[in-house]
Amino acid sequence: MKPLLPESSLAAEAYIYIRERIMRGDIAIGQVISRRKIAADLGMSFLPVSEAFLRLEFEGLLESRPRAGTRVRIPSKADVEGHYVVREGLEVQAARLFAERATPDACVEVLKLAQRVDALASQAETDRFVHLSVHEKLHRRIAELTDCRILSDTIEKTCALSSTWLCSGRAFTGNRLSNKHTALVETLCSGGVDAAAAAMREHLMVSKEWAMERLAPYFALAEKQTQTYSRTMPVVLPTAPVSAGSQAS
């Protein structure tokens, strides 16, 4: 039997389960998702699942409408633009602080993570969930090693949203640059504060461009369904293109 856990722990378990299913593509952008079904799948009561849904709505991964239910949010172009304005402000500051404060051991740790991200990206075919999970961990560790808890917690939330966008469409396929994250971390560790900030800003610009490309087919869908959507209406989702030479940022 599953051991009894506090409601907060159950809510965290439900949150992780739903978020991973979205990142794996099991629940697609625009797809309606049922609290009742998730609760049944996890063998939980309705309350912790509802708490998980509220957290995912707060983070921008889900949206709810009266009498229509909850779905994975379809982002607009303005959503993506605004998201990357915020992410640049957070992560460029993290890059500056990391360059100032990181110890040699911290640099070794994040360099190994960066090399792993690039190794996964260079494979002809790779599991996008594994790739983006390691990629998120890299950005999270850079922030955590600044010793600014609020900054690292906020960056973790913003990465969750962009990872979902980067999972849209077809699975990742080959011939992407294999050293992008390694080069970034090398600059953060030895290039100085200004060079670290510039490298992170450029890195995020590439990420934004790729997110815009992958999400382009969804933007028109977001405009059409701004006011309403139905829990029973089938959602015809586009397949976003994947360009050679791209990878998560």
N, C-alpha and C positions, 0 to 999 in steps of 0.2 A: 504493500500500500504506500501511496505517496505520503510522506510525513506532513503533519499540519504545520503551516507556515503563517506568519503574520500577514495581514491583508497587504501591507506595503511590499512584502517580499513576493507575494503572488502577483501584484500589479507589475512589479519589475520583471518577473518571469514572462507575463503576458506581453509586456512591452518588447522585450527582446525577441520573443517568438514572432510577433507581428512584423517588427522591423526587419528581421532576417528574411521573412517570407517576401516582403516587398523588395528587398535588395536582391534576392535570388531570382526575382521575376515571377514567382508563383502567384503574387497578387500584383497586377499591372497598374500602371498609371491610369486613372479613370475608372477602375473597377470598384464596384460596390462591395463593401465588406460588412459582414454581420457580426455584431457583438455576441449574439446568442450562439452562433456556430463556433466562434472562437472559444467561447466558454465551454461548450460541449467538447471540442477537440482537446482542450487542456484539462478537462475535468474540474473546472473551477466554477464558482458562483459568478453571477453577473457583475457584482461590484468591482472586483479587481480588474476585470477586463474593461469595464467602463473607465476606470482610472487610467489604464494604459491608453485607451483611445483619447482621453483628454490630453494626456502628455504628448501624444503623437500629433494631435491637432495643434497644440501650442507650438510645437516644433515645425509645423507647416507640412507634415507628411500626409495628414488626413484632413478632410473637410466634411462637415455635417450640414444637412438641410432638413427642416421640418417635413415630415411625411415622405421624405426621399431616402433617409438613411445616411450612411457614412461611406465615403469612397476615398481612394488614394487621390490626393489633390492633383489636378491637371494644372501645371504652372503656366503663367503667361510670360511673355517676353519681359514685361516690367518686373515680374517676380524674380526672374533670373538676374536681370540687371541690378536690382536692389540687393539681392542676396550677395552678389560678388562685391558690391560697394562695401557692405558690412564685413564680408570675409577678408577683403583686402585690409581694412582698418585693423582688424583683430590680428591677422596672421603676419602682417608686416611688422606690427609692434612686437609680436612674439619672436620674429626673426631677429629684431634688434636686441631684445633682452637675452635671447639665447646666445647671440654673438658676444654679448658682454659677460655673461655669467656661466656659460657651459664649462664644465671641467673636461679634462682629457678623456676620462672614462665615459662621460655623457656623449662626447663626440664619437667615440668608438661605437657606442650603443646605437646611436641614430644612423651612423654610416652603415652599419650592418643591416639595419631595417631598410634603408634606402636601396642598398644593393639587392635585397630580397624583393622589394617592390619592382625594381627594374628587371630582375631575372624573370619574375612572373609575367611582366609585360612583354618580354621578348619572345616568349613561347608562341609557337604557331597557333595553338588554342589553349586557353586557360579558363579556369572557373572564375567568372567575374566577381562572384561573392568573395572568394578567397583573396583575389587580387585587391579588391576594394577594402576588405577588412584589414589587410596588412597596410594598405595605403592610409587608411584612417588612423591606424595605430601610429604610423610614422608622424603624421601631423599632430596627433594628440601628444606624443612624447616630446616633440619639439616644444609644444606649449607647456607641458607639465614641468619640463626641465628649466623653465624660466622662474620657477618658484612663485608664480602668481596664480593662485587657485581659481579665482573668478575668471581670469582670462582663459585658462585651460578648459574650464567647464563650459564656457560659452563657445569656444572653438569646437569642442566635441559635438555640441548641438548643431552648429552650422555645417560641419562635415557630414552629419547624418543626412541632411537634406540634399546636399550636392551629390553624395554617393548614390542616392536613390535616382536622381536625374541621370547620372552617368550609367546607371544600370538599364536605362530605357532602351527599347529596341532589341536588335539582335545581340547575341553574345559577342564578346571581343574576339577578333581574329587578327592574325599575325602582322609581322613586319613593323612593329612600332619601335620608336626610339628606345634604346635599352639602357641609357645612362643618365636620363634626365634628372631623376631624384638623387642619384649619387652626386652629380655635379652641383645640385642645389645644396646638399648637406656639406659638401667640401667647402663651398663658399661661406656657409653659415659658420663653419668651424675655423676658418683661417682667413677669410676675406675682409674682416672688419665690419663694423656696425652698418655703415652706409652701403657697402657692397652686399651685405646680407639682406638688407631691406630691399634693395633693387632686384636682387635675385628672386626673392619671394614674390615681389610684385609682378615680375615677368612670368613666373611660374603660374600664378593665379590667372593671369591674362590668357595663357594657353588653355587652362582649365575652363574658363568662361567661354572661350571660342568653341571648344569642343562640346560643352553643354548646350550652347545655342544651336550648334549643328545637329546634335542628336535629338533635341527637343523641338526643332522647327516644325515637324508634322503635327505636334500637339498644340501649337499656339493657336491655330485656327479653330481647333476643337475646343480650346478653353474659351475663346470668344463666343462661339455658338452656344456654349452651355454655362454662361456666366450666371444667368438668373435661376436656372432650375435643372434638375436631372431626376430621373426616376429610378427607384430601386428595382423595377421590373424591366426597364428598357435595356435591351442589349447594347453594350458599348462596343462600337467598331473602332478598334485602336489602330493607329498607323504603325508602320514599322520604320523606326528611325534609321537613317543610313549610318554606316560605320566607315570612316575613311582610313586608309592605310596611313601609317605615320602618326596615329593618335594614341593616346593613353591617358589614364586618369592623372589629375594634377592636384 
